[in-house]
Amino acid sequence: MKRIYLIIILVLLLIIDNTLLPSYSIAGAFPSLLFVFAMAYSVIRGKNEALFIGIVSGFLQDLFFFSGFGVNLFLNTLLCLLCAKIGESIFKENRIVPILIALFISTLKVLGVVIIFKLFVISIDMKVALLSAVLNTICMMLFYRFILNMLDKYLDRNTWRF
């Protein structure tokens, strides 16, 4: 049942990503709340959940990524697993590390898309892509605490509060 709720949240974030956020773009770039949520969820929940959310979020992003179907599925899965690996060794209540993770992982995703597109001779605007990575980082800064509290409350995550 928890996974059904998670899929519903991901679909809602996908709808927001593709309807509202393009209206508020900065120089043609806008963040991906779906990818930000997937990164935060992976850091907090661990490898098994990271694999699931990476696959689902990547597939959902690929539905609107016509020129490279499968790229987001592949990259999100790998990057969510990397987020989970990094999340094993951090204090999750600290906001600075997840924000830095978001910048690093979003930049890796941009580089991964660029490399894969170069193989298939498809061009991508690097300035817009890197600005999108920065906007993802800002969204992580704004929403990480909310996501952490939501997961604590609704998914019975075992936390120690002092």
DSSP file (Angstrom, degrees, kcal/mol; ACC not computed):
  #  RESIDUE AA STRUCTURE BP1 BP2  ACC     N-H-->O    O-->H-N    N-H-->O    O-->H-N    TCO  KAPPA ALPHA  PHI   PSI    X-CA   Y-CA   Z-CA
    1    1 A M     >        0   0    0      0, 0.0     4,-2.0     0, 0.0     5,-0.2   0.000 360.0 360.0 360.0 -36.4    0.0    0.0    0.0
    2    2 A K  H  >  +     0   0    0      1,-0.2     4,-2.1     2,-0.2     5,-0.1   0.883 360.0  52.2 -61.7 -37.6    2.9    2.3    0.8
    3    3 A R  H  > S+     0   0    0      2,-0.2     4,-2.4     1,-0.2    -1,-0.2   0.831 105.0  54.8 -69.9 -31.2    4.2    1.9   -2.8
    4    4 A I  H  > S+     0   0    0      2,-0.2     4,-2.2     1,-0.2    -1,-0.2   0.924 109.8  47.1 -66.2 -43.5    0.8    2.8   -4.3
    5    5 A Y  H  X S+     0   0    0     -4,-2.0     4,-2.3     1,-0.2    -2,-0.2   0.896 111.3  52.3 -62.1 -39.6    0.9    6.1   -2.3
    6    6 A L  H  X S+     0   0    0     -4,-2.1     4,-2.4     1,-0.2    -2,-0.2   0.913 108.6  49.3 -63.6 -42.7    4.4    6.7   -3.4
    7    7 A I  H  X S+     0   0    0     -4,-2.4     4,-2.4     2,-0.2    -1,-0.2   0.887 109.6  52.5 -64.0 -38.8    3.4    6.1   -7.1
    8    8 A I  H  X S+     0   0    0     -4,-2.2     4,-2.3     2,-0.2    -2,-0.2   0.917 109.7  48.7 -62.7 -42.9    0.5    8.6   -6.7
    9    9 A I  H  X S+     0   0    0     -4,-2.3     4,-2.4     1,-0.2    -2,-0.2   0.919 111.4  50.3 -61.6 -43.5    2.9   11.2   -5.2
   10   10 A L  H  X S+     0   0    0     -4,-2.4     4,-2.2     1,-0.2    -2,-0.2   0.892 110.0  49.3 -63.7 -39.8    5.3   10.6   -8.1
   11   11 A V  H  X S+     0   0    0     -4,-2.4     4,-2.3     2,-0.2    -1,-0.2   0.908 110.9  50.2 -66.1 -41.2    2.5   11.0  -10.7
   12   12 A L  H  X S+     0   0    0     -4,-2.3     4,-2.2     1,-0.2    -2,-0.2   0.911 111.1  48.8 -62.8 -41.3    1.4   14.2   -9.0
   13   13 A L  H  X S+     0   0    0     -4,-2.4     4,-2.8     2,-0.2    21,-0.3   0.872 109.5  53.0 -65.2 -36.5    5.0   15.6   -9.1
   14   14 A L  H  X S+     0   0    0     -4,-2.2     4,-1.9     2,-0.2    -2,-0.2   0.909 108.3  50.1 -63.1 -42.2    5.2   14.6  -12.7
   15   15 A I  H  X S+     0   0    0     -4,-2.3     4,-1.3     2,-0.2     5,-0.4   0.921 112.4  46.6 -62.7 -44.0    2.1   16.6  -13.5
   16   16 A I  H  X>S+     0   0    0     -4,-2.2     5,-2.0     1,-0.2     4,-1.1   0.922 110.7  53.9 -63.1 -43.4    3.4   19.6  -11.6
   17   17 A D  H  <5S+     0   0    0     -4,-2.8    -1,-0.2     1,-0.2    -2,-0.2   0.854 116.9  36.5 -58.2 -36.4    6.8   19.2  -13.5
   18   18 A N  H  <5S+     0   0    0     -4,-1.9    -1,-0.2    -5,-0.1    -2,-0.2   0.530 127.7  30.2-100.6  -6.7    5.1   19.2  -16.9
   19   19 A T  H  <5S+     0   0    0     -4,-1.3     4,-0.3    -3,-0.4    -3,-0.2   0.770 127.1  23.0-115.2 -52.5    2.3   21.7  -16.4
   20   20 A L  T >X5S+     0   0    0     -4,-1.1     3,-1.2    -5,-0.4     4,-0.6   0.918 113.6  57.9 -86.1 -46.5    3.2   24.4  -13.8
   21   21 A L  G >4<S+     0   0    0     -5,-2.0     3,-1.3     1,-0.3    -4,-0.1   0.830  97.4  60.1 -63.1 -35.6    7.0   24.6  -13.7
   22   22 A P  G >4 S+     0   0    0      0, 0.0     3,-1.0     0, 0.0    -1,-0.3   0.814 100.0  59.5 -61.1 -25.5    7.6   25.4  -17.3
   23   23 A S  G <4 S+     0   0    0     -3,-1.2    -2,-0.2    -4,-0.3    -3,-0.1   0.744 108.5  44.6 -70.8 -22.4    5.5   28.5  -16.8
   24   24 A Y  G << S+     0   0    0     -3,-1.3    -1,-0.3    -4,-0.6    -3,-0.1  -0.107  84.6 146.7-111.7  33.8    8.0   29.7  -14.2
   25   25 A S    <   -     0   0    0     -3,-1.0     2,-0.6     5,-0.1     5,-0.2  -0.335  42.0-141.2 -73.0 153.4   11.2   28.8  -16.0
   26   26 A I  B >  S-A   29   0A   0      3,-3.1     3,-1.9     1,-0.1    -2,-0.1  -0.968  83.7 -21.2-116.3 113.5   14.4   30.9  -15.6
   27   27 A A  T 3  S-     0   0    0     -2,-0.6    -1,-0.1     1,-0.3     3,-0.1   0.833 129.1 -52.0  54.5  35.4   16.2   31.3  -18.9
   28   28 A G  T 3  S+     0   0    0      1,-0.3     2,-0.4    -6,-0.1    -1,-0.3   0.430 118.5 109.5  85.8  -1.2   14.4   28.2  -20.2
   29   29 A A  B <   +A   26   0A   0     -3,-1.9    -3,-3.1    -5,-0.1    -1,-0.3  -0.844  37.3 169.9-110.7 145.4   15.4   26.1  -17.3
   30   30 A F        -     0   0    0     -2,-0.4   106,-0.1    -5,-0.2    -5,-0.1  -0.985  33.0-104.4-147.6 154.3   13.2   24.8  -14.5
   31   31 A P        -     0   0    0      0, 0.0     2,-0.6     0, 0.0     3,-0.1  -0.228  22.9-126.3 -75.6 167.1   13.7   22.2  -11.7
   32   32 A S     >  -     0   0    0    100,-0.3     4,-2.3     1,-0.1     5,-0.2  -0.918  18.5-173.3-113.8 102.9   12.3   18.7  -11.6
   33   33 A L  H  > S+     0   0    0     -2,-0.6     4,-2.6   -20,-0.2     5,-0.2   0.830  86.8  58.9 -64.0 -30.8   10.4   18.2   -8.4
   34   34 A L  H  > S+     0   0    0    -21,-0.3     4,-2.1     2,-0.2    -1,-0.2   0.932 109.0  42.0 -62.6 -46.7   10.0   14.5   -9.3
   35   35 A F  H  > S+     0   0    0      2,-0.2     4,-2.4     1,-0.2    -2,-0.2   0.877 113.6  52.7 -70.4 -37.1   13.8   14.0   -9.5
   36   36 A V  H  X S+     0   0    0     -4,-2.3     4,-2.5     2,-0.2     5,-0.2   0.929 111.2  47.0 -62.5 -45.0   14.4   16.1   -6.3
   37   37 A F  H  X S+     0   0    0     -4,-2.6     4,-2.9     1,-0.2     5,-0.2   0.905 110.9  52.3 -62.9 -41.1   11.8   14.0   -4.4
   38   38 A A  H  X S+     0   0    0     -4,-2.1     4,-2.1     2,-0.2    -2,-0.2   0.903 111.0  47.1 -62.9 -41.3   13.5   10.8   -5.8
   39   39 A M  H  X S+     0   0    0     -4,-2.4     4,-2.3     2,-0.2    -2,-0.2   0.949 114.9  45.2 -64.5 -48.1   16.9   11.9   -4.6
   40   40 A A  H  X S+     0   0    0     -4,-2.5     4,-2.1     1,-0.2    -2,-0.2   0.914 113.5  50.0 -62.5 -43.7   15.6   12.9   -1.1
   41   41 A Y  H  X S+     0   0    0     -4,-2.9     4,-2.9     1,-0.2     5,-0.3   0.890 110.9  50.0 -61.9 -40.4   13.6    9.7   -0.8
   42   42 A S  H  X S+     0   0    0     -4,-2.1     4,-1.7    -5,-0.2    -1,-0.2   0.897 109.8  49.9 -66.9 -41.0   16.7    7.6   -1.7
   43   43 A V  H  < S+     0   0    0     -4,-2.3    -1,-0.2     1,-0.2    -2,-0.2   0.909 119.1  38.4 -62.4 -41.4   18.9    9.4    0.8
   44   44 A I  H  < S+     0   0    0     -4,-2.1    -2,-0.2    -5,-0.2    -1,-0.2   0.894 122.4  36.9 -79.2 -41.9   16.4    8.8    3.6
   45   45 A R  H  < S-     0   0    0     -4,-2.9     4,-0.2     1,-0.2     3,-0.2   0.730  98.2-130.8 -94.4 -23.9   15.0    5.3    2.8
   46   46 A G     X  -     0   0    0     -4,-1.7     4,-2.0    -5,-0.3    -1,-0.2  -0.489  40.3 -40.5 105.9-175.3   18.0    3.3    1.5
   47   47 A K  H  > S+     0   0    0      2,-0.2     4,-2.4     1,-0.2     5,-0.2   0.884 124.6  50.5 -64.7 -47.2   18.9    1.0   -1.3
   48   48 A N  H  > S+     0   0    0      1,-0.2     4,-1.5     2,-0.2    -1,-0.2   0.926 117.4  40.4 -61.8 -44.5   15.8   -1.1   -1.8
   49   49 A E  H  > S+     0   0    0     -4,-0.2     4,-2.9     1,-0.2     5,-0.3   0.837 111.4  58.6 -71.5 -32.3   13.5    1.9   -1.9
   50   50 A A  H  X S+     0   0    0     -4,-2.0     4,-2.4     2,-0.2    -2,-0.2   0.896 104.4  51.2 -63.7 -39.8   16.0    3.8   -4.0
   51   51 A L  H  X S+     0   0    0     -4,-2.4     4,-2.0     2,-0.2    -1,-0.2   0.935 112.8  45.7 -61.9 -46.3   15.9    1.1   -6.7
   52   52 A F  H  X S+     0   0    0     -4,-1.5     4,-2.5     1,-0.2     5,-0.2   0.949 116.3  43.2 -62.5 -50.4   12.1    1.2   -6.8
   53   53 A I  H  X S+     0   0    0     -4,-2.9     4,-2.6     1,-0.2     5,-0.3   0.838 111.7  55.4 -70.1 -30.8   11.8    5.0   -6.9
   54   54 A G  H  X S+     0   0    0     -4,-2.4     4,-1.9    -5,-0.3    23,-0.3   0.921 111.6  43.4 -64.2 -43.8   14.7    5.3   -9.4
   55   55 A I  H  X S+     0   0    0     -4,-2.0     4,-2.3    -5,-0.2    -2,-0.2   0.943 118.3  43.1 -66.9 -48.3   12.9    3.0  -11.8
   56   56 A V  H  X S+     0   0    0     -4,-2.5     4,-2.5     2,-0.2     5,-0.2   0.937 116.9  45.3 -67.2 -46.6    9.4    4.5  -11.4
   57   57 A S  H  X S+     0   0    0     -4,-2.6     4,-2.4    -5,-0.2    -1,-0.2   0.894 114.0  50.3 -66.1 -37.9   10.6    8.1  -11.5
   58   58 A G  H  X S+     0   0    0     -4,-1.9     4,-2.0    -5,-0.3    15,-0.5   0.913 111.2  48.2 -64.6 -42.5   12.8    7.5  -14.5
   59   59 A F  H  X S+     0   0    0     -4,-2.3     4,-1.0     2,-0.2    -2,-0.2   0.923 112.1  49.3 -63.1 -43.9   10.0    5.7  -16.4
   60   60 A L  H >< S+     0   0    0     -4,-2.5     3,-0.6     1,-0.2     4,-0.5   0.907 111.5  48.7 -63.9 -40.9    7.6    8.6  -15.6
   61   61 A Q  H >< S+     0   0    0     -4,-2.4     3,-1.2     1,-0.2    -1,-0.2   0.864 106.1  58.5 -65.8 -34.5   10.1   11.2  -16.7
   62   62 A D  H >< S+     0   0    0     -4,-2.0     3,-1.2     1,-0.3    -1,-0.2   0.739  89.0  73.0 -67.8 -21.5   10.7    9.2  -19.9
   63   63 A L  T << S+     0   0    0     -4,-1.0    -1,-0.3    -3,-0.6    -2,-0.2   0.810 109.4  32.2 -60.9 -27.8    7.1    9.5  -20.8
   64   64 A F  T <  S+     0   0    0     -3,-1.2     2,-0.6    -4,-0.5    -1,-0.3   0.179 100.8  84.8-112.9  15.6    7.7   13.2  -21.6
   65   65 A F    X   +     0   0    0     -3,-1.2     3,-1.2     1,-0.2     6,-0.2  -0.681  52.3 168.3-117.5  73.9   11.3   12.8  -22.9
   66   66 A F  G >   +     0   0    0     -2,-0.6     3,-0.6     1,-0.3    -1,-0.2   0.810  66.7  56.5 -64.3 -35.8   10.6   11.9  -26.5
   67   67 A S  G 3  S+     0   0    0      1,-0.2    -1,-0.3    55,-0.0    -2,-0.0   0.620 120.6  25.0 -77.5  -9.8   14.1   12.2  -27.9
   68   68 A G  G X  S-     0   0    0     -3,-1.2     3,-2.1    -6,-0.1     4,-0.5  -0.281  73.2-175.4-149.9  59.1   15.7    9.8  -25.5
   69   69 A F  T <  S+     0   0    0     -3,-0.6    -3,-0.1     1,-0.3   -10,-0.1  -0.390  77.6  24.1 -62.0 128.0   13.3    7.3  -24.1
   70   70 A G  T 3> S+     0   0    0    -12,-0.2     4,-2.2    -2,-0.1    -1,-0.3   0.112  93.6  99.4 104.5 -18.6   15.1    5.1  -21.5
   71   71 A V  H <> S+     0   0    0     -3,-2.1     4,-2.8     2,-0.2     5,-0.3   0.944  86.5  43.2 -65.8 -48.2   17.8    7.7  -20.6
   72   72 A N  H  > S+     0   0    0     -4,-0.5     4,-3.0     2,-0.2     5,-0.4   0.885 112.1  54.5 -66.3 -38.0   16.0    8.9  -17.5
   73   73 A L  H  > S+     0   0    0    -15,-0.5     4,-1.7     2,-0.2    -1,-0.2   0.943 113.8  41.5 -58.8 -48.4   15.1    5.4  -16.4
   74   74 A F  H  X S+     0   0    0     -4,-2.2     4,-2.0     2,-0.2    -2,-0.2   0.949 120.4  41.4 -64.1 -51.5   18.7    4.3  -16.6
   75   75 A L  H  X S+     0   0    0     -4,-2.8     4,-3.0     1,-0.2     5,-0.3   0.909 113.7  51.2 -69.4 -42.6   20.2    7.5  -15.0
   76   76 A N  H  X S+     0   0    0     -4,-3.0     4,-2.7    -5,-0.3     5,-0.3   0.910 109.8  50.9 -61.7 -41.0   17.6    7.8  -12.3
   77   77 A T  H  X S+     0   0    0     -4,-1.7     4,-1.8    -5,-0.4    -1,-0.2   0.949 115.2  41.5 -61.9 -48.6   18.1    4.2  -11.2
   78   78 A L  H  X S+     0   0    0     -4,-2.0     4,-2.0     1,-0.2    -2,-0.2   0.920 117.6  46.8 -64.6 -43.6   21.8    4.6  -11.0
   79   79 A L  H  X S+     0   0    0     -4,-3.0     4,-2.4     2,-0.2    -2,-0.2   0.850 110.1  52.2 -72.4 -33.7   21.8    8.0   -9.4
   80   80 A C  H  X S+     0   0    0     -4,-2.7     4,-2.3    -5,-0.3    -1,-0.2   0.888 109.6  50.5 -67.3 -37.9   19.1    7.0   -6.8
   81   81 A L  H  X S+     0   0    0     -4,-1.8     4,-2.2    -5,-0.3    -2,-0.2   0.895 110.1  50.1 -64.4 -38.5   21.2    4.1   -5.8
   82   82 A L  H  X S+     0   0    0     -4,-2.0     4,-2.4     2,-0.2    -2,-0.2   0.903 109.3  51.6 -65.1 -40.8   24.2    6.4   -5.5
   83   83 A C  H  X S+     0   0    0     -4,-2.4     4,-2.7     1,-0.2    -2,-0.2   0.911 110.0  49.4 -59.9 -42.5   22.1    8.7   -3.3
   84   84 A A  H  X S+     0   0    0     -4,-2.3     4,-1.1     2,-0.2    -2,-0.2   0.897 109.6  51.2 -64.5 -40.3   21.1    5.8   -1.1
   85   85 A K  H  < S+     0   0    0     -4,-2.2     3,-0.5     1,-0.2     4,-0.5   0.919 113.9  43.7 -62.9 -44.0   24.7    4.7   -0.8
   86   86 A I  H >< S+     0   0    0     -4,-2.4     3,-1.3     1,-0.2    -2,-0.2   0.892 109.1  59.0 -67.0 -38.7   25.7    8.2    0.3
   87   87 A G  H >< S+     0   0    0     -4,-2.7     3,-0.9     1,-0.3    -1,-0.2   0.710  92.1  69.1 -64.4 -21.6   22.7    8.4    2.6
   88   88 A E  T 3< S+     0   0    0     -4,-1.1    -1,-0.3    -3,-0.5    -2,-0.2   0.803 104.6  40.9 -65.2 -28.0   23.9    5.4    4.6
   89   89 A S  T <  S+     0   0    0     -3,-1.3     2,-0.3    -4,-0.5    -1,-0.2   0.215 102.3  81.3-110.4  15.4   26.8    7.3    6.0
   90   90 A I  S <  S-     0   0    0     -3,-0.9     2,-0.9   -47,-0.1     3,-0.0  -0.813  81.9-109.8-119.9 161.8   25.2   10.7    6.8
   91   91 A F    >   -     0   0    0     -2,-0.3     3,-1.8     1,-0.1     6,-0.2  -0.817  33.1-153.5 -84.4 107.4   23.2   12.2    9.5
   92   92 A K  T 3  S+     0   0    0     -2,-0.9    -1,-0.1     1,-0.3    56,-0.1   0.701  86.3  63.2 -66.2 -23.5   19.9   12.6    7.7
   93   93 A E  T 3  S+     0   0    0     -3,-0.0     2,-0.4    55,-0.0    -1,-0.3   0.680  81.1  96.1 -75.3 -15.9   18.5   15.5    9.7
   94   94 A N    <   -     0   0    0     -3,-1.8    -4,-0.0     1,-0.1     0, 0.0  -0.624  61.3-162.1 -74.0 126.8   21.5   17.7    8.6
   95   95 A R  S  > S+     0   0    0     -2,-0.4     4,-1.6     1,-0.2     5,-0.2   0.752  77.1  67.9 -84.1 -24.1   20.2   19.8    5.6
   96   96 A I  H  > S+     0   0    0      1,-0.2     4,-2.3     2,-0.2     5,-0.2   0.930  97.3  50.2 -65.9 -46.8   23.6   20.7    4.2
   97   97 A V  H  > S+     0   0    0      1,-0.2     4,-2.7     2,-0.2    -1,-0.2   0.925 110.3  48.5 -63.0 -47.0   24.7   17.3    3.0
   98   98 A P  H  > S+     0   0    0      0, 0.0     4,-2.4     0, 0.0    -1,-0.2   0.858 110.6  53.0 -61.4 -31.9   21.5   16.5    1.1
   99   99 A I  H  X S+     0   0    0     -4,-1.6     4,-1.9     2,-0.2    -2,-0.2   0.927 111.3  45.0 -66.9 -43.5   21.7   19.9   -0.6
  100  100 A L  H  X S+     0   0    0     -4,-2.3     4,-2.5     2,-0.2    -1,-0.2   0.879 111.4  53.8 -66.0 -37.0   25.3   19.2   -1.7
  101  101 A I  H  X S+     0   0    0     -4,-2.7     4,-3.4    -5,-0.2     5,-0.3   0.919 106.9  52.5 -60.8 -43.1   24.2   15.7   -2.8
  102  102 A A  H  X S+     0   0    0     -4,-2.4     4,-2.4     1,-0.2     5,-0.2   0.906 110.6  46.7 -61.4 -42.2   21.4   17.3   -4.9
  103  103 A L  H  X S+     0   0    0     -4,-1.9     4,-2.0     2,-0.2    -1,-0.2   0.937 116.8  43.9 -64.2 -46.1   23.9   19.6   -6.6
  104  104 A F  H  X S+     0   0    0     -4,-2.5     4,-2.2     2,-0.2    -2,-0.2   0.934 117.7  43.3 -64.5 -48.4   26.3   16.7   -7.3
  105  105 A I  H  X S+     0   0    0     -4,-3.4     4,-2.3     2,-0.2    -2,-0.2   0.888 113.5  51.0 -69.5 -39.9   23.7   14.2   -8.4
  106  106 A S  H  X S+     0   0    0     -4,-2.4     4,-2.2    -5,-0.3    -1,-0.2   0.897 111.5  48.5 -64.4 -38.8   21.9   16.7  -10.6
  107  107 A T  H  X S+     0   0    0     -4,-2.0     4,-2.5    -5,-0.2    -2,-0.2   0.900 110.1  51.8 -66.3 -40.4   25.1   17.7  -12.3
  108  108 A L  H  X S+     0   0    0     -4,-2.2     4,-2.7     2,-0.2    -2,-0.2   0.892 108.6  51.5 -61.2 -39.0   26.0   14.0  -12.8
  109  109 A K  H  X S+     0   0    0     -4,-2.3     4,-2.7     2,-0.2    -2,-0.2   0.925 109.5  49.4 -65.1 -42.7   22.5   13.5  -14.4
  110  110 A V  H  X S+     0   0    0     -4,-2.2     4,-2.6     1,-0.2    -2,-0.2   0.938 113.1  46.9 -59.6 -46.5   23.2   16.4  -16.8
  111  111 A L  H  X S+     0   0    0     -4,-2.5     4,-2.6     1,-0.2    -2,-0.2   0.894 111.5  51.7 -63.6 -39.4   26.5   15.0  -17.7
  112  112 A G  H  X S+     0   0    0     -4,-2.7     4,-2.5     2,-0.2    -2,-0.2   0.916 111.0  47.0 -62.5 -43.6   25.1   11.6  -18.2
  113  113 A V  H  X S+     0   0    0     -4,-2.7     4,-2.7     2,-0.2     5,-0.2   0.917 112.6  50.2 -63.9 -43.1   22.3   12.9  -20.5
  114  114 A V  H  X S+     0   0    0     -4,-2.6     4,-2.3    -5,-0.2    -2,-0.2   0.927 112.3  46.8 -61.8 -45.0   24.9   14.9  -22.5
  115  115 A I  H  X S+     0   0    0     -4,-2.6     4,-1.6     2,-0.2    -2,-0.2   0.932 114.4  46.3 -64.0 -45.8   27.2   11.9  -22.9
  116  116 A I  H  X S+     0   0    0     -4,-2.5     4,-1.0     1,-0.2    -1,-0.2   0.906 113.4  49.4 -64.4 -40.5   24.4    9.6  -24.0
  117  117 A F  H  <>S+     0   0    0     -4,-2.7     5,-2.7     1,-0.2     3,-0.3   0.857 105.6  57.3 -67.9 -34.1   23.0   12.2  -26.4
  118  118 A K  H ><5S+     0   0    0     -4,-2.3     3,-1.2     1,-0.2    -1,-0.2   0.884 102.3  56.1 -61.7 -37.1   26.5   12.8  -27.9
  119  119 A L  H 3<5S+     0   0    0     -4,-1.6    -1,-0.2     1,-0.3    -2,-0.2   0.839 114.2  38.8 -62.6 -32.1   26.6    9.1  -28.7
  120  120 A F  T 3<5S-     0   0    0     -4,-1.0    -1,-0.3    -3,-0.3    -2,-0.2   0.206 114.8-114.8-104.4  14.5   23.3    9.5  -30.7
  121  121 A V  T < 5 +     0   0    0     -3,-1.2     2,-0.4     1,-0.2    -3,-0.2   0.891  67.0 142.5  54.1  47.8   24.2   12.9  -32.1
  122  122 A I      < -     0   0    0     -5,-2.7    -1,-0.2    -8,-0.2     2,-0.2  -0.969  43.0-136.8-114.9 132.3   21.5   14.7  -30.3
  123  123 A S        -     0   0    0     -2,-0.4     2,-0.3    -3,-0.1    -9,-0.0  -0.576  18.5-172.3 -92.5 154.2   22.3   18.2  -29.1
  124  124 A I        -     0   0    0     -2,-0.2     2,-0.8   -10,-0.0     3,-0.1  -0.994  31.1-113.7-142.2 143.0   21.4   19.7  -25.7
  125  125 A D     >  -     0   0    0     -2,-0.3     4,-2.1     1,-0.2     5,-0.2  -0.690  25.6-164.0 -80.7 109.3   21.8   23.2  -24.3
  126  126 A M  H  > S+     0   0    0     -2,-0.8     4,-2.8     1,-0.2     5,-0.3   0.857  84.5  56.1 -65.2 -37.2   24.4   22.9  -21.5
  127  127 A K  H  > S+     0   0    0      1,-0.2     4,-2.3     2,-0.2    -1,-0.2   0.935 110.8  43.8 -62.4 -45.6   23.6   26.2  -19.9
  128  128 A V  H  > S+     0   0    0      2,-0.2     4,-2.1     1,-0.2    -1,-0.2   0.908 114.6  50.4 -65.4 -41.7   19.9   25.3  -19.5
  129  129 A A  H  X S+     0   0    0     -4,-2.1     4,-1.6     2,-0.2    -2,-0.2   0.915 112.9  44.8 -64.8 -43.5   20.8   21.9  -18.3
  130  130 A L  H  X S+     0   0    0     -4,-2.8     4,-1.9     2,-0.2    -1,-0.2   0.869 111.6  52.8 -70.0 -35.9   23.3   23.1  -15.7
  131  131 A L  H  X S+     0   0    0     -4,-2.3     4,-2.4    -5,-0.3    -1,-0.2   0.879 106.4  54.5 -64.1 -36.9   20.9   25.9  -14.6
  132  132 A S  H  X S+     0   0    0     -4,-2.1     4,-2.2     2,-0.2  -100,-0.3   0.882 105.4  52.9 -62.3 -38.7   18.3   23.1  -14.1
  133  133 A A  H  X S+     0   0    0     -4,-1.6     4,-1.7     2,-0.2    -2,-0.2   0.891 109.4  48.7 -63.5 -39.7   20.7   21.3  -11.8
  134  134 A V  H  X S+     0   0    0     -4,-1.9     4,-2.0     2,-0.2    -2,-0.2   0.903 110.4  50.8 -66.7 -40.6   21.2   24.5   -9.7
  135  135 A L  H  X S+     0   0    0     -4,-2.4     4,-2.3     1,-0.2    -2,-0.2   0.862 106.7  54.8 -65.7 -35.4   17.4   24.9   -9.5
  136  136 A N  H  X S+     0   0    0     -4,-2.2     4,-2.3     2,-0.2    -1,-0.2   0.898 107.2  51.5 -60.5 -40.0   17.1   21.2   -8.4
  137  137 A T  H  X S+     0   0    0     -4,-1.7     4,-2.2     2,-0.2    -2,-0.2   0.905 108.5  50.1 -64.4 -41.9   19.5   22.1   -5.6
  138  138 A I  H  X S+     0   0    0     -4,-2.0     4,-1.9     2,-0.2    -1,-0.2   0.907 110.4  50.4 -63.2 -41.6   17.4   25.1   -4.5
  139  139 A C  H  X S+     0   0    0     -4,-2.3     4,-2.7     2,-0.2     5,-0.2   0.885 108.7  51.9 -63.9 -38.4   14.3   22.9   -4.5
  140  140 A M  H  X S+     0   0    0     -4,-2.3     4,-2.1     1,-0.2     5,-0.2   0.912 108.3  52.0 -63.1 -40.6   16.2   20.3   -2.3
  141  141 A M  H  < S+     0   0    0     -4,-2.2     4,-0.3     1,-0.2    -2,-0.2   0.889 115.8  41.1 -61.6 -39.1   17.1   23.1    0.1
  142  142 A L  H  < S+     0   0    0     -4,-1.9     4,-0.3     1,-0.1    -2,-0.2   0.855 126.6  29.3 -77.6 -36.0   13.5   24.2    0.3
  143  143 A F  H  X S+     0   0    0     -4,-2.7     4,-2.5    -5,-0.1     5,-0.2   0.506  90.1  90.3-109.9  -5.3   11.8   20.8    0.5
  144  144 A Y  H  X S+     0   0    0     -4,-2.1     4,-2.7     1,-0.2     5,-0.2   0.933  91.2  47.7 -61.8 -46.2   14.2   18.4    2.1
  145  145 A R  H  > S+     0   0    0     -4,-0.3     4,-2.5    -5,-0.2    -1,-0.2   0.894 112.4  50.7 -61.2 -40.4   13.0   19.0    5.7
  146  146 A F  H  > S+     0   0    0     -4,-0.3     4,-2.5     2,-0.2    -1,-0.2   0.925 111.8  46.7 -62.4 -45.5    9.4   18.6    4.5
  147  147 A I  H  X S+     0   0    0     -4,-2.5     4,-2.5     2,-0.2    -2,-0.2   0.914 112.4  50.5 -64.2 -43.0   10.1   15.3    2.8
  148  148 A L  H  X S+     0   0    0     -4,-2.7     4,-2.2    -5,-0.2    -2,-0.2   0.930 113.2  45.1 -60.8 -46.5   12.0   14.0    5.9
  149  149 A N  H  X S+     0   0    0     -4,-2.5     4,-2.3     2,-0.2    -2,-0.2   0.887 112.1  52.3 -65.7 -38.7    9.2   14.9    8.2
  150  150 A M  H  X S+     0   0    0     -4,-2.5     4,-2.8     1,-0.2     5,-0.4   0.919 111.4  46.1 -62.8 -43.6    6.6   13.4    5.9
  151  151 A L  H  X S+     0   0    0     -4,-2.5     4,-1.7     1,-0.2     6,-0.8   0.875 111.6  52.2 -68.9 -36.1    8.5   10.2    5.7
  152  152 A D  H  < S+     0   0    0     -4,-2.2     4,-0.4    -5,-0.2     5,-0.3   0.915 116.7  40.0 -60.7 -42.9    9.0   10.1    9.5
  153  153 A K  H  < S+     0   0    0     -4,-2.3    -2,-0.2    -5,-0.2    -1,-0.2   0.919 127.1  27.2 -75.9 -45.4    5.3   10.6   10.0
  154  154 A Y  H  < S+     0   0    0     -4,-2.8    -3,-0.2    -5,-0.2    -2,-0.2   0.669 122.3  44.2 -99.8 -17.9    3.7    8.4    7.3
  155  155 A L  S  < S-     0   0    0     -4,-1.7    -1,-0.2    -5,-0.4    -3,-0.1   0.263  98.2-123.1-113.1  13.1    6.2    5.7    6.7
  156  156 A D        -     0   0    0     -4,-0.4     2,-0.3     1,-0.2    -4,-0.2   0.885  38.8-176.0  50.2  48.5    7.2    4.8   10.3
  157  157 A R        -     0   0    0     -6,-0.8     2,-0.8    -5,-0.3    -1,-0.2  -0.608  30.1-118.0 -74.3 133.5   10.8    5.5    9.8
  158  158 A N        +     0   0    0     -2,-0.3     2,-0.3     2,-0.0    -1,-0.1  -0.632  46.8 168.9 -77.0 109.3   12.7    4.6   13.0
  159  159 A T        -     0   0    0     -2,-0.8     2,-0.6    -7,-0.1    -3,-0.0  -0.892  32.0-139.5-122.4 153.5   14.3    7.8   14.1
  160  160 A W        -     0   0    0     -2,-0.3     2,-0.5     2,-0.0    -2,-0.0  -0.954  20.3-170.4-110.6 116.9   16.1    8.9   17.3
  161  161 A R              0   0    0     -2,-0.6    -2,-0.0     1,-0.1     0, 0.0  -0.929 360.0 360.0-109.7 127.9   15.2   12.3   18.4
  162  162 A F              0   0    0     -2,-0.5    -1,-0.1     0, 0.0    -2,-0.0   0.393 360.0 360.0-108.1 360.0   17.2   13.9   21.2
